[in-house]
Amino acid sequence: MTPNDRSIVGLVSIAHAMVHTYELSIPIFVTVWSDALQIPNKELGLMVGLGYALFGLGAIPGGILSDRLGSRGLIAMCLAGMGGSFALLSVSSSPWALTASMAAWGIAASVYHPAGLSLISKGVTQRGRALALHGMAGNAGIALGPLTTALLLAWIGDWQWVALILAVPAAIATAYALSSSFDEHAAEGPDLSPTEDASDHVLRRLGTTSRQLFATAFAGVFAIVMLSGLYYRGVLTFLPDLLGDVVTFQLPLGLDSEHYVYAGILMIGMLGQFVGGRLTDRFPTEASMLGALTLLSIIALAFLPVVQISTATVLLGSAVLGFFLFLVQPLYQATVAEYTPARARGLSYGFTYLGVFGIGAIGAPLAGWLLDTSGPMTLFGVLSAVALAAAALSGWLLLRSRRADLAASS
């Protein structure tokens, strides 16, 4: 890699890890707020669901801003905003203040993925290696962020102090982003650098290209992505709290066992993402998604009965859930690429993040409402139906693809 490549990869790796650190530390805080502040699950679901929804809804505006303003400044704003939102969280003690903090985090974090991926695509010459390192950094945040949060809660006790401590790395990263030096357009020809006219052209074509995308089988892919996001958020938001009802083993130093089982689920998810990536190279993505989503439907039905048997089944059931929950992500990401033209690839991934994180955020308030009104078994039954619907759409795509292959060969 060139020095310019390394500078860009260093920045986006730090930022990507921090985005997912904050995203998946929130369910750890949910368990504390539920007990300490006596907030019902349905209210907690709405509070965090708003932040998660804004995290997804801002992806497309974030991409437009990245084209117009450049990526480095936007990434610096993202880091500063996330740090500021957790600083605000540290002085929050009411549901309204917590909701405002979550909303501020969602708005700040939403711009990262389009800005970071755009920066890699335009500024890094060894793009494939950069994307791999970028993905590894995100996985590190997914796995280590909740673990760090749980450790800080165990050692410090006061969740507000923990939120303030978590704000500090974002402040440091913001300073690094503002002081780093690199060429954002080193991998482009001089005539491809963004201009005001080019940005205006993108804005004018946004509606037309969007209609063209959704007039194709991409509409089915988007529905799968949306349902996958509902399952993902519906499972993870209250999972540490649900595990607290079934985890019976004790850890030393007063550590909350359910927090570490939750962190372990996310670590196993890293292996699932790796295997999912390999599957995209070996099998049709539609077939792999059909199998994985069908298994997720079965897992949702079996999870609670299995984890209530013993400590061993808690660990086994959690590991299986984490593996398949994250295995589907590279599968649908690869499917998006197969069902969209290259000229609309950026917009299609904007819609993907909108579906997964924006519309998928409905899973958080839905989970809270179902837990309060019907209980965990109803929640997992609904999630099973969500995964089964996504599997059915994957089967439809697979049949459609095979019919197209037969027509082409005849």
Secondary structure as a PSIPRED ss2 file (coil, helix, strand):
# PSIPRED VFORMAT (PSIPRED V4.0)

   1 M C   1.000  0.000  0.000
   2 T C   1.000  0.000  0.000
   3 P H   0.000  1.000  0.000
   4 N H   0.000  1.000  0.000
   5 D H   0.000  1.000  0.000
   6 R H   0.000  1.000  0.000
   7 S H   0.000  1.000  0.000
   8 I H   0.000  1.000  0.000
   9 V H   0.000  1.000  0.000
  10 G H   0.000  1.000  0.000
  11 L H   0.000  1.000  0.000
  12 V H   0.000  1.000  0.000
  13 S H   0.000  1.000  0.000
  14 I H   0.000  1.000  0.000
  15 A H   0.000  1.000  0.000
  16 H H   0.000  1.000  0.000
  17 A H   0.000  1.000  0.000
  18 M H   0.000  1.000  0.000
  19 V H   0.000  1.000  0.000
  20 H H   0.000  1.000  0.000
  21 T H   0.000  1.000  0.000
  22 Y H   0.000  1.000  0.000
  23 E H   0.000  1.000  0.000
  24 L H   0.000  1.000  0.000
  25 S H   0.000  1.000  0.000
  26 I H   0.000  1.000  0.000
  27 P H   0.000  1.000  0.000
  28 I H   0.000  1.000  0.000
  29 F H   0.000  1.000  0.000
  30 V H   0.000  1.000  0.000
  31 T H   0.000  1.000  0.000
  32 V H   0.000  1.000  0.000
  33 W H   0.000  1.000  0.000
  34 S H   0.000  1.000  0.000
  35 D H   0.000  1.000  0.000
  36 A H   0.000  1.000  0.000
  37 L C   1.000  0.000  0.000
  38 Q C   1.000  0.000  0.000
  39 I C   1.000  0.000  0.000
  40 P C   1.000  0.000  0.000
  41 N H   0.000  1.000  0.000
  42 K H   0.000  1.000  0.000
  43 E H   0.000  1.000  0.000
  44 L H   0.000  1.000  0.000
  45 G H   0.000  1.000  0.000
  46 L H   0.000  1.000  0.000
  47 M H   0.000  1.000  0.000
  48 V H   0.000  1.000  0.000
  49 G H   0.000  1.000  0.000
  50 L H   0.000  1.000  0.000
  51 G H   0.000  1.000  0.000
  52 Y H   0.000  1.000  0.000
  53 A H   0.000  1.000  0.000
  54 L H   0.000  1.000  0.000
  55 F H   0.000  1.000  0.000
  56 G H   0.000  1.000  0.000
  57 L H   0.000  1.000  0.000
  58 G C   1.000  0.000  0.000
  59 A H   0.000  1.000  0.000
  60 I H   0.000  1.000  0.000
  61 P H   0.000  1.000  0.000
  62 G H   0.000  1.000  0.000
  63 G H   0.000  1.000  0.000
  64 I H   0.000  1.000  0.000
  65 L H   0.000  1.000  0.000
  66 S H   0.000  1.000  0.000
  67 D H   0.000  1.000  0.000
  68 R H   0.000  1.000  0.000
  69 L H   0.000  1.000  0.000
  70 G C   1.000  0.000  0.000
  71 S H   0.000  1.000  0.000
  72 R H   0.000  1.000  0.000
  73 G H   0.000  1.000  0.000
  74 L H   0.000  1.000  0.000
  75 I H   0.000  1.000  0.000
  76 A H   0.000  1.000  0.000
  77 M H   0.000  1.000  0.000
  78 C H   0.000  1.000  0.000
  79 L H   0.000  1.000  0.000
  80 A H   0.000  1.000  0.000
  81 G H   0.000  1.000  0.000
  82 M H   0.000  1.000  0.000
  83 G H   0.000  1.000  0.000
  84 G H   0.000  1.000  0.000
  85 S H   0.000  1.000  0.000
  86 F H   0.000  1.000  0.000
  87 A H   0.000  1.000  0.000
  88 L H   0.000  1.000  0.000
  89 L H   0.000  1.000  0.000
  90 S H   0.000  1.000  0.000
  91 V C   1.000  0.000  0.000
  92 S C   1.000  0.000  0.000
  93 S C   1.000  0.000  0.000
  94 S C   1.000  0.000  0.000
  95 P H   0.000  1.000  0.000
  96 W H   0.000  1.000  0.000
  97 A H   0.000  1.000  0.000
  98 L H   0.000  1.000  0.000
  99 T H   0.000  1.000  0.000
 100 A H   0.000  1.000  0.000
 101 S H   0.000  1.000  0.000
 102 M H   0.000  1.000  0.000
 103 A H   0.000  1.000  0.000
 104 A H   0.000  1.000  0.000
 105 W H   0.000  1.000  0.000
 106 G H   0.000  1.000  0.000
 107 I H   0.000  1.000  0.000
 108 A H   0.000  1.000  0.000
 109 A H   0.000  1.000  0.000
 110 S H   0.000  1.000  0.000
 111 V C   1.000  0.000  0.000
 112 Y H   0.000  1.000  0.000
 113 H H   0.000  1.000  0.000
 114 P H   0.000  1.000  0.000
 115 A H   0.000  1.000  0.000
 116 G H   0.000  1.000  0.000
 117 L H   0.000  1.000  0.000
 118 S H   0.000  1.000  0.000
 119 L H   0.000  1.000  0.000
 120 I H   0.000  1.000  0.000
 121 S H   0.000  1.000  0.000
 122 K H   0.000  1.000  0.000
 123 G H   0.000  1.000  0.000
 124 V C   1.000  0.000  0.000
 125 T C   1.000  0.000  0.000
 126 Q C   1.000  0.000  0.000
 127 R H   0.000  1.000  0.000
 128 G H   0.000  1.000  0.000
 129 R H   0.000  1.000  0.000
 130 A H   0.000  1.000  0.000
 131 L H   0.000  1.000  0.000
 132 A H   0.000  1.000  0.000
 133 L H   0.000  1.000  0.000
 134 H H   0.000  1.000  0.000
 135 G H   0.000  1.000  0.000
 136 M H   0.000  1.000  0.000
 137 A H   0.000  1.000  0.000
 138 G H   0.000  1.000  0.000
 139 N H   0.000  1.000  0.000
 140 A H   0.000  1.000  0.000
 141 G H   0.000  1.000  0.000
 142 I H   0.000  1.000  0.000
 143 A H   0.000  1.000  0.000
 144 L H   0.000  1.000  0.000
 145 G H   0.000  1.000  0.000
 146 P H   0.000  1.000  0.000
 147 L H   0.000  1.000  0.000
 148 T H   0.000  1.000  0.000
 149 T H   0.000  1.000  0.000
 150 A H   0.000  1.000  0.000
 151 L H   0.000  1.000  0.000
 152 L H   0.000  1.000  0.000
 153 L H   0.000  1.000  0.000
 154 A H   0.000  1.000  0.000
 155 W H   0.000  1.000  0.000
 156 I H   0.000  1.000  0.000
 157 G C   1.000  0.000  0.000
 158 D C   1.000  0.000  0.000
 159 W H   0.000  1.000  0.000
 160 Q H   0.000  1.000  0.000
 161 W H   0.000  1.000  0.000
 162 V H   0.000  1.000  0.000
 163 A H   0.000  1.000  0.000
 164 L H   0.000  1.000  0.000
 165 I H   0.000  1.000  0.000
 166 L H   0.000  1.000  0.000
 167 A H   0.000  1.000  0.000
 168 V H   0.000  1.000  0.000
 169 P H   0.000  1.000  0.000
 170 A H   0.000  1.000  0.000
 171 A H   0.000  1.000  0.000
 172 I H   0.000  1.000  0.000
 173 A H   0.000  1.000  0.000
 174 T H   0.000  1.000  0.000
 175 A H   0.000  1.000  0.000
 176 Y H   0.000  1.000  0.000
 177 A H   0.000  1.000  0.000
 178 L H   0.000  1.000  0.000
 179 S H   0.000  1.000  0.000
 180 S C   1.000  0.000  0.000
 181 S C   1.000  0.000  0.000
 182 F C   1.000  0.000  0.000
 183 D C   1.000  0.000  0.000
 184 E C   1.000  0.000  0.000
 185 H C   1.000  0.000  0.000
 186 A C   1.000  0.000  0.000
 187 A C   1.000  0.000  0.000
 188 E C   1.000  0.000  0.000
 189 G C   1.000  0.000  0.000
 190 P H   0.000  1.000  0.000
 191 D H   0.000  1.000  0.000
 192 L H   0.000  1.000  0.000
 193 S C   1.000  0.000  0.000
 194 P C   1.000  0.000  0.000
 195 T C   1.000  0.000  0.000
 196 E H   0.000  1.000  0.000
 197 D H   0.000  1.000  0.000
 198 A H   0.000  1.000  0.000
 199 S H   0.000  1.000  0.000
 200 D H   0.000  1.000  0.000
 201 H H   0.000  1.000  0.000
 202 V H   0.000  1.000  0.000
 203 L H   0.000  1.000  0.000
 204 R H   0.000  1.000  0.000
 205 R H   0.000  1.000  0.000
 206 L H   0.000  1.000  0.000
 207 G H   0.000  1.000  0.000
 208 T H   0.000  1.000  0.000
 209 T H   0.000  1.000  0.000
 210 S H   0.000  1.000  0.000
 211 R H   0.000  1.000  0.000
 212 Q H   0.000  1.000  0.000
 213 L H   0.000  1.000  0.000
 214 F H   0.000  1.000  0.000
 215 A C   1.000  0.000  0.000
 216 T C   1.000  0.000  0.000
 217 A C   1.000  0.000  0.000
 218 F H   0.000  1.000  0.000
 219 A H   0.000  1.000  0.000
 220 G H   0.000  1.000  0.000
 221 V H   0.000  1.000  0.000
 222 F H   0.000  1.000  0.000
 223 A H   0.000  1.000  0.000
 224 I H   0.000  1.000  0.000
 225 V H   0.000  1.000  0.000
 226 M H   0.000  1.000  0.000
 227 L H   0.000  1.000  0.000
 228 S H   0.000  1.000  0.000
 229 G H   0.000  1.000  0.000
 230 L H   0.000  1.000  0.000
 231 Y H   0.000  1.000  0.000
 232 Y H   0.000  1.000  0.000
 233 R H   0.000  1.000  0.000
 234 G H   0.000  1.000  0.000
 235 V H   0.000  1.000  0.000
 236 L H   0.000  1.000  0.000
 237 T C   1.000  0.000  0.000
 238 F C   1.000  0.000  0.000
 239 L H   0.000  1.000  0.000
 240 P H   0.000  1.000  0.000
 241 D H   0.000  1.000  0.000
 242 L H   0.000  1.000  0.000
 243 L H   0.000  1.000  0.000
 244 G H   0.000  1.000  0.000
 245 D C   1.000  0.000  0.000
 246 V C   1.000  0.000  0.000
 247 V C   1.000  0.000  0.000
 248 T C   1.000  0.000  0.000
 249 F C   1.000  0.000  0.000
 250 Q C   1.000  0.000  0.000
 251 L C   1.000  0.000  0.000
 252 P H   0.000  1.000  0.000
 253 L H   0.000  1.000  0.000
 254 G H   0.000  1.000  0.000
 255 L C   1.000  0.000  0.000
 256 D C   1.000  0.000  0.000
 257 S H   0.000  1.000  0.000
 258 E H   0.000  1.000  0.000
 259 H H   0.000  1.000  0.000
 260 Y H   0.000  1.000  0.000
 261 V H   0.000  1.000  0.000
 262 Y H   0.000  1.000  0.000
 263 A H   0.000  1.000  0.000
 264 G H   0.000  1.000  0.000
 265 I H   0.000  1.000  0.000
 266 L H   0.000  1.000  0.000
 267 M H   0.000  1.000  0.000
 268 I H   0.000  1.000  0.000
 269 G H   0.000  1.000  0.000
 270 M H   0.000  1.000  0.000
 271 L H   0.000  1.000  0.000
 272 G H   0.000  1.000  0.000
 273 Q H   0.000  1.000  0.000
 274 F H   0.000  1.000  0.000
 275 V H   0.000  1.000  0.000
 276 G H   0.000  1.000  0.000
 277 G H   0.000  1.000  0.000
 278 R H   0.000  1.000  0.000
 279 L H   0.000  1.000  0.000
 280 T H   0.000  1.000  0.000
 281 D H   0.000  1.000  0.000
 282 R H   0.000  1.000  0.000
 283 F C   1.000  0.000  0.000
 284 P C   1.000  0.000  0.000
 285 T H   0.000  1.000  0.000
 286 E H   0.000  1.000  0.000
 287 A H   0.000  1.000  0.000
 288 S H   0.000  1.000  0.000
 289 M H   0.000  1.000  0.000
 290 L H   0.000  1.000  0.000
 291 G H   0.000  1.000  0.000
 292 A H   0.000  1.000  0.000
 293 L H   0.000  1.000  0.000
 294 T H   0.000  1.000  0.000
 295 L H   0.000  1.000  0.000
 296 L H   0.000  1.000  0.000
 297 S H   0.000  1.000  0.000
 298 I H   0.000  1.000  0.000
 299 I H   0.000  1.000  0.000
 300 A H   0.000  1.000  0.000
 301 L H   0.000  1.000  0.000
 302 A H   0.000  1.000  0.000
 303 F H   0.000  1.000  0.000
 304 L H   0.000  1.000  0.000
 305 P H   0.000  1.000  0.000
 306 V H   0.000  1.000  0.000
 307 V H   0.000  1.000  0.000
 308 Q C   1.000  0.000  0.000
 309 I C   1.000  0.000  0.000
 310 S C   1.000  0.000  0.000
 311 T H   0.000  1.000  0.000
 312 A H   0.000  1.000  0.000
 313 T H   0.000  1.000  0.000
 314 V H   0.000  1.000  0.000
 315 L H   0.000  1.000  0.000
 316 L H   0.000  1.000  0.000
 317 G H   0.000  1.000  0.000
 318 S H   0.000  1.000  0.000
 319 A H   0.000  1.000  0.000
 320 V H   0.000  1.000  0.000
 321 L H   0.000  1.000  0.000
 322 G H   0.000  1.000  0.000
 323 F H   0.000  1.000  0.000
 324 F H   0.000  1.000  0.000
 325 L H   0.000  1.000  0.000
 326 F H   0.000  1.000  0.000
 327 L H   0.000  1.000  0.000
 328 V H   0.000  1.000  0.000
 329 Q H   0.000  1.000  0.000
 330 P H   0.000  1.000  0.000
 331 L H   0.000  1.000  0.000
 332 Y H   0.000  1.000  0.000
 333 Q H   0.000  1.000  0.000
 334 A H   0.000  1.000  0.000
 335 T H   0.000  1.000  0.000
 336 V H   0.000  1.000  0.000
 337 A H   0.000  1.000  0.000
 338 E H   0.000  1.000  0.000
 339 Y C   1.000  0.000  0.000
 340 T C   1.000  0.000  0.000
 341 P C   1.000  0.000  0.000
 342 A H   0.000  1.000  0.000
 343 R H   0.000  1.000  0.000
 344 A H   0.000  1.000  0.000
 345 R H   0.000  1.000  0.000
 346 G H   0.000  1.000  0.000
 347 L H   0.000  1.000  0.000
 348 S H   0.000  1.000  0.000
 349 Y H   0.000  1.000  0.000
 350 G H   0.000  1.000  0.000
 351 F H   0.000  1.000  0.000
 352 T H   0.000  1.000  0.000
 353 Y H   0.000  1.000  0.000
 354 L H   0.000  1.000  0.000
 355 G H   0.000  1.000  0.000
 356 V H   0.000  1.000  0.000
 357 F H   0.000  1.000  0.000
 358 G H   0.000  1.000  0.000
 359 I H   0.000  1.000  0.000
 360 G H   0.000  1.000  0.000
 361 A H   0.000  1.000  0.000
 362 I H   0.000  1.000  0.000
 363 G H   0.000  1.000  0.000
 364 A H   0.000  1.000  0.000
 365 P H   0.000  1.000  0.000
 366 L H   0.000  1.000  0.000
 367 A H   0.000  1.000  0.000
 368 G H   0.000  1.000  0.000
 369 W H   0.000  1.000  0.000
 370 L H   0.000  1.000  0.000
 371 L H   0.000  1.000  0.000
 372 D H   0.000  1.000  0.000
 373 T H   0.000  1.000  0.000
 374 S C   1.000  0.000  0.000
 375 G C   1.000  0.000  0.000
 376 P H   0.000  1.000  0.000
 377 M H   0.000  1.000  0.000
 378 T H   0.000  1.000  0.000
 379 L H   0.000  1.000  0.000
 380 F H   0.000  1.000  0.000
 381 G H   0.000  1.000  0.000
 382 V H   0.000  1.000  0.000
 383 L H   0.000  1.000  0.000
 384 S H   0.000  1.000  0.000
 385 A H   0.000  1.000  0.000
 386 V H   0.000  1.000  0.000
 387 A H   0.000  1.000  0.000
 388 L H   0.000  1.000  0.000
 389 A H   0.000  1.000  0.000
 390 A H   0.000  1.000  0.000
 391 A H   0.000  1.000  0.000
 392 A H   0.000  1.000  0.000
 393 L H   0.000  1.000  0.000
 394 S H   0.000  1.000  0.000
 395 G H   0.000  1.000  0.000
 396 W H   0.000  1.000  0.000
 397 L H   0.000  1.000  0.000
 398 L H   0.000  1.000  0.000
 399 L H   0.000  1.000  0.000
 400 R H   0.000  1.000  0.000
 401 S H   0.000  1.000  0.000
 402 R H   0.000  1.000  0.000
 403 R H   0.000  1.000  0.000
 404 A H   0.000  1.000  0.000
 405 D H   0.000  1.000  0.000
 406 L H   0.000  1.000  0.000
 407 A H   0.000  1.000  0.000
 408 A H   0.000  1.000  0.000
 409 S H   0.000  1.000  0.000
 410 S C   1.000  0.000  0.000
